[in-house]
Every structure is written in C-alpha cells, then in structure tokens.
C-alpha cells in the first residue's frame, strides 16, 4: 500500500450486546503510516472497536473495510489472510502462562508460517531485541517477568508475522509511570520502520500525546471528537474535557 492510502475505513459502525448499543454510528479512516489513538472511559467500546477491526466480532450495522476489503460478512477462512497482516497486542499481554517467552513469541510463526525451526528461533530473538529484551528472557515463564516485560513480550509476539498494522489494547494499562513511558517510546520506535501504522486504545493521556497523529474520543457510542492531538486534547468540547479531567485523576 502506498503512503497515505486508507488501511481502515469505517462508516456508521454499530455494535450491540444484548439490548445495549455499545457503538452507535462510528465513522473514521486510518491512513498508512498513521497512528490513531482512541480514548474513552471504561466500557465506552474502545476494545469492541479493535475486535471489530481484527474480525474477532462482527458489526451489527455500518461498513468496515480493512486493507481495502469489506470484512463485515467474511468467513473465518477469508479473514485469515487479513489477520496475518495485523498484529494484536492484547490488554495484559495475554501470554500463555505455561509457555516460555521463546514459545510465546514463536507461537504465531508456527501457526501462520512454514518457517523452519532455525528461522523461527532467529526471528524470535530479533523480535525480542526490537522491544529491548535480550535472549536471557527466552526460557522464562510469564510469571517470572515484570508487568512491563510482559507487555514487551506481547508486542514481540504481535510482530512475529511482520504485520503492516498493529492494534494495541491499553498498552500501558497497569504499568507504573516509568514502564508506561518505555512502552510509549517503544511504540514510537516501531513506527520508524518495523510497522508504521497503528491503532492504540487507551485512557492514558500522556501516551496519546506521545504517539498519536490523531486522537478520537468515544463518548456514548460515538466519537465526541476526532482530529489532531492538540486540537482534541486542548479543545473546549465539554464532554471531551469532562473525560480528560476524569482520566487525569
């Protein structure tokens, strides 16, 4: 895809759970080379939006195109090639507790590629180095890692299939300020060539200021604001300012 082409296009996206309308008509685009940060309170639908883009759940209304293809009605088999082009960094890293760091990062390579063991081992070490971890962590279990290290291993795993777009769900959630800053800097570094397009879901205002090209704020199932970082975070929309005041507490 050429620089600036739309990687994601959503028009009037809607999603219900039981009788609750979580997304009530969300429209946006994400261009190649852009980082969009989606903010909003707990339960606002931020993670739902990510799961829709990854094809993990289906919208109840609206249109959603990813890498130029409408995905609303695709089968699991048809979604697989698209999913291989994106990496998903789950909240809490979602590592397999019983697998070592080596096996966690290698898992997508064994599932989605035909690489030999030597190539897999090489790529695992390379991806860990990209997130600032040495080969000393390879034999460790997730329970032996700090919260910040688990997040970085989760990012290394998402990078395994060399994605064109990364989806981050609360990448600094549960981290202290020092580790939050390290993760924010890491997301910036990845944009320098490893993976230039990202959608980051967070309630962390400092993270948004650090990594975003544009910020969207989800309020009552719709984007209360969407635009450049300074315009949104420094604007005077009362609902957005109320959310930011709560996030800063």
Backbone torsions as a table, in degrees:
resi	resn	phi	psi	omega
1	UNK	NA	140.4	179.7
2	UNK	-76.5	154.0	178.1
3	UNK	-55.3	130.3	177.5
4	UNK	93.3	-14.7	175.4
5	UNK	-63.0	150.6	179.4
6	UNK	-74.7	125.3	175.4
7	UNK	-90.6	-37.2	177.4
8	UNK	-129.8	135.3	173.7
9	UNK	-134.0	120.2	178.2
10	UNK	-120.8	134.7	179.0
11	UNK	-129.2	116.4	175.0
12	UNK	52.3	46.2	-175.8
13	UNK	-71.8	131.8	-178.3
14	UNK	-132.2	143.7	176.9
15	UNK	-148.0	129.3	178.3
16	UNK	-114.5	148.1	169.0
17	UNK	-126.8	117.9	-170.4
18	UNK	56.9	-121.1	-179.4
19	UNK	-105.4	10.4	-177.9
20	UNK	-97.7	125.0	177.9
21	UNK	-86.4	106.3	-176.5
22	UNK	-83.6	-48.0	174.4
23	UNK	-111.4	128.8	-170.0
24	UNK	-121.8	41.9	178.8
25	UNK	106.9	70.1	-178.0
26	UNK	-104.2	127.4	179.2
27	UNK	-127.5	134.6	177.9
28	UNK	-170.3	165.4	170.7
29	UNK	-129.7	153.6	171.8
30	UNK	-125.2	121.5	-178.4
31	UNK	-88.7	153.0	174.6
32	UNK	-57.7	133.8	-179.9
33	UNK	89.2	3.1	-176.3
34	UNK	-108.3	149.4	168.9
35	UNK	-115.0	117.0	175.8
36	UNK	-102.9	126.7	175.3
37	UNK	-104.1	126.8	178.3
38	UNK	-107.2	120.1	-178.7
39	UNK	-112.8	166.5	179.0
40	UNK	158.6	161.6	-178.4
41	UNK	-70.6	173.5	177.7
42	UNK	-61.1	131.4	-179.6
43	UNK	80.4	9.5	-177.3
44	UNK	-76.1	-16.8	179.9
45	UNK	108.7	12.4	-177.6
46	UNK	-63.4	-48.9	-179.3
47	UNK	-67.7	-34.6	176.7
48	UNK	-57.9	-42.4	179.4
49	UNK	-60.8	-44.7	178.3
50	UNK	-62.6	-44.7	-177.4
51	UNK	-64.9	-33.0	174.5
52	UNK	-64.7	-44.6	-178.6
53	UNK	-65.3	-30.6	178.9
54	UNK	-84.7	-2.3	-179.5
55	UNK	73.2	17.4	-179.6
56	UNK	-78.8	-26.7	171.7
57	UNK	-135.6	165.0	-176.4
58	UNK	-111.9	145.1	177.7
59	UNK	-71.1	155.4	175.2
60	UNK	-94.4	-8.6	177.6
61	UNK	-169.2	161.4	179.1
62	UNK	90.5	-178.2	-178.1
63	UNK	-121.9	143.8	180.0
64	UNK	-141.2	117.0	178.2
65	UNK	-113.6	132.3	177.1
66	UNK	-127.2	127.3	-174.8
67	UNK	52.3	38.4	175.1
68	UNK	81.6	3.9	-176.1
69	UNK	-121.2	131.9	175.3
70	UNK	-68.0	126.9	-173.5
71	UNK	-111.7	1.0	-173.1
72	UNK	-57.8	-35.3	-172.1
73	UNK	-118.2	15.8	-179.1
74	UNK	-73.9	145.8	174.8
75	UNK	-75.1	167.3	176.6
76	UNK	-56.1	-41.8	-179.0
77	UNK	-63.3	-40.8	-179.3
78	UNK	-71.8	-27.7	-179.5
79	UNK	-75.3	-27.1	-173.5
80	UNK	-53.5	-48.6	-179.7
81	UNK	-60.6	-32.4	178.4
82	UNK	-72.7	-41.3	179.8
83	UNK	-63.4	-31.1	179.2
84	UNK	-68.2	-16.1	-179.7
85	UNK	-92.5	1.2	179.0
86	UNK	-133.0	149.1	175.3
87	UNK	-112.1	138.2	-176.7
88	UNK	-116.3	117.6	177.3
89	UNK	-101.1	104.4	-174.0
90	UNK	-73.8	153.8	173.9
91	UNK	-60.7	132.5	-177.9
92	UNK	76.0	8.7	177.4
93	UNK	72.8	-31.7	177.1
94	UNK	52.4	45.4	176.8
95	UNK	-77.4	155.6	175.2
96	UNK	-77.0	115.8	-174.0
97	UNK	-59.4	-33.9	-174.3
98	UNK	-88.1	-3.0	-179.5
99	UNK	-105.5	145.6	176.4
100	UNK	-68.6	169.6	175.2
101	UNK	-56.2	-45.3	179.8
102	UNK	-54.3	-48.7	-176.2
103	UNK	-72.5	-32.9	177.0
104	UNK	-62.7	-46.3	-177.3
105	UNK	-73.0	-30.8	-179.4
106	UNK	-76.6	-20.5	-171.3
107	UNK	-52.9	-50.9	-179.6
108	UNK	-63.5	-30.6	-179.9
109	UNK	-68.4	-37.2	178.4
110	UNK	-72.6	-33.0	-177.8
111	UNK	-76.9	-38.3	-166.8
112	UNK	-118.3	-0.1	179.0
113	UNK	-132.4	170.1	176.7
114	UNK	-110.8	26.5	-179.3
115	UNK	-65.6	147.6	174.7
116	UNK	-76.8	167.0	-175.8
117	UNK	-60.4	-37.4	-179.6
118	UNK	-64.3	-41.9	178.9
119	UNK	-67.9	-39.2	177.9
120	UNK	-61.7	-46.9	-179.7
121	UNK	-59.5	-40.6	-179.6
122	UNK	-65.8	-42.9	-177.5
123	UNK	-70.1	-35.5	177.5
124	UNK	-59.8	-48.4	-179.8
125	UNK	-62.6	-42.2	-179.5
126	UNK	-62.7	-44.2	-178.0
127	UNK	-68.5	-35.3	175.6
128	UNK	-65.5	-37.7	179.3
129	UNK	-67.2	-32.3	178.0
130	UNK	-62.0	-30.7	-179.1
131	UNK	-100.9	14.2	173.5
132	UNK	81.1	24.6	178.5
133	UNK	-116.7	138.8	-179.1
134	UNK	-88.2	171.1	179.9
135	UNK	-67.6	-8.0	177.7
136	UNK	-64.2	-23.5	-178.4
137	UNK	-84.4	-9.9	-173.8
138	UNK	-50.8	-46.0	-176.6
139	UNK	-82.8	-5.2	-173.8
140	UNK	-76.3	150.6	173.0
141	UNK	-89.2	155.8	178.8
142	UNK	-52.0	-35.3	-178.9
143	UNK	-65.8	-16.6	-179.4
144	UNK	-93.5	2.7	-177.5
145	UNK	-106.5	153.7	171.8
146	UNK	-73.9	166.8	179.1
147	UNK	-58.1	-42.8	-179.8
148	UNK	-64.7	-38.8	178.9
149	UNK	-68.0	-38.2	177.9
150	UNK	-61.7	-41.2	178.1
151	UNK	-60.6	-42.3	-177.8
152	UNK	-68.3	-36.5	176.0
153	UNK	-64.8	-39.0	176.5
154	UNK	-60.1	-39.4	177.8
155	UNK	-68.6	-42.1	178.0
156	UNK	-58.9	-41.4	178.4
157	UNK	-63.8	-42.2	179.7
158	UNK	-63.7	-28.5	-179.9
159	UNK	-79.6	-11.1	-172.4
160	UNK	-55.5	-39.9	-176.5
161	UNK	-91.2	16.7	178.4
162	UNK	50.5	61.5	-174.2
163	UNK	-70.9	157.6	174.5
164	UNK	-89.7	-18.3	-179.7
165	UNK	-144.3	139.9	176.5
166	UNK	-112.6	137.1	175.5
167	UNK	-111.8	118.9	-177.8
168	UNK	-110.5	124.1	176.7
169	UNK	-105.9	105.8	179.4
170	UNK	48.9	59.5	-174.9
171	UNK	-63.8	-20.7	178.6
172	UNK	-107.6	5.8	-179.3
173	UNK	-59.4	129.8	177.6
174	UNK	79.7	2.5	-178.9
175	UNK	-98.7	152.2	174.8
176	UNK	-75.0	166.9	-175.7
177	UNK	-56.1	-37.4	-179.1
178	UNK	-64.9	-48.8	179.1
179	UNK	-67.6	-33.8	176.7
180	UNK	-60.7	-42.6	179.6
181	UNK	-64.8	-39.5	179.5
182	UNK	-63.8	-41.5	179.6
183	UNK	-67.4	-40.5	177.1
184	UNK	-60.1	-44.3	179.2
185	UNK	-65.3	-35.6	178.6
186	UNK	-64.7	-43.3	178.5
187	UNK	-60.4	-39.9	176.5
188	UNK	-62.7	-44.0	-179.4
189	UNK	-61.7	-40.7	-178.5
190	UNK	-61.2	-32.4	178.8
191	UNK	-66.7	-18.4	-178.3
192	UNK	-74.2	9.0	176.9
193	UNK	151.5	-27.3	-177.8
194	UNK	-71.7	-50.1	178.1
195	UNK	-153.7	111.7	-167.3
196	UNK	-91.0	-3.8	-176.9
197	UNK	-122.3	133.0	-177.6
198	UNK	-149.1	149.6	169.5
199	UNK	-123.0	122.5	-174.0
200	UNK	-118.4	120.7	176.1
201	UNK	-98.1	126.4	-176.2
202	UNK	-162.2	161.6	166.6
203	UNK	-114.2	10.9	-176.8
204	UNK	-88.4	104.7	-175.9
205	UNK	-63.5	-39.5	-179.5
206	UNK	-64.5	-39.6	176.9
207	UNK	-61.3	-44.7	179.3
208	UNK	-58.8	-44.9	-179.6
209	UNK	-63.0	-32.6	-176.1
210	UNK	-77.8	-42.8	-168.3
211	UNK	-108.5	-17.3	-168.4
212	UNK	-81.0	142.8	162.0
213	UNK	-88.0	-45.1	176.0
214	UNK	-132.6	153.7	179.1
215	UNK	-124.0	137.8	171.9
216	UNK	-120.0	140.5	178.9
217	UNK	-118.4	117.4	179.9
218	UNK	-83.8	120.9	177.9
219	UNK	-136.6	122.9	179.7
220	UNK	53.7	41.2	173.6
221	UNK	81.2	1.8	178.3
222	UNK	-133.8	163.4	175.1
223	UNK	-77.6	111.7	175.8
224	UNK	-71.2	-24.6	177.5
225	UNK	-157.5	147.7	176.1
226	UNK	-152.8	120.3	-179.2
227	UNK	173.1	-168.8	178.7
228	UNK	-58.2	151.7	-174.3
229	UNK	-51.7	-54.3	-174.5
230	UNK	-63.1	-38.9	-177.8
231	UNK	-65.9	-39.5	-177.6
232	UNK	-78.2	-51.4	-176.0
233	UNK	-72.7	-25.3	179.8
234	UNK	-103.5	6.6	-178.1
235	UNK	-76.5	-176.7	-176.2
236	UNK	-119.7	20.9	175.7
237	UNK	-65.5	122.7	-173.9
238	UNK	-59.5	-42.2	-177.9
239	UNK	-66.5	-40.8	178.8
240	UNK	-66.6	-43.7	-179.8
241	UNK	-65.1	-34.9	177.3
242	UNK	-64.9	-42.0	177.2
243	UNK	-62.8	-46.4	-177.8
244	UNK	-63.2	-37.5	178.4
245	UNK	-63.6	-39.4	177.4
246	UNK	-69.0	-39.2	-179.8
247	UNK	-66.2	-29.6	-177.3
248	UNK	-78.3	-15.0	-177.3
249	UNK	-74.0	NA	NA
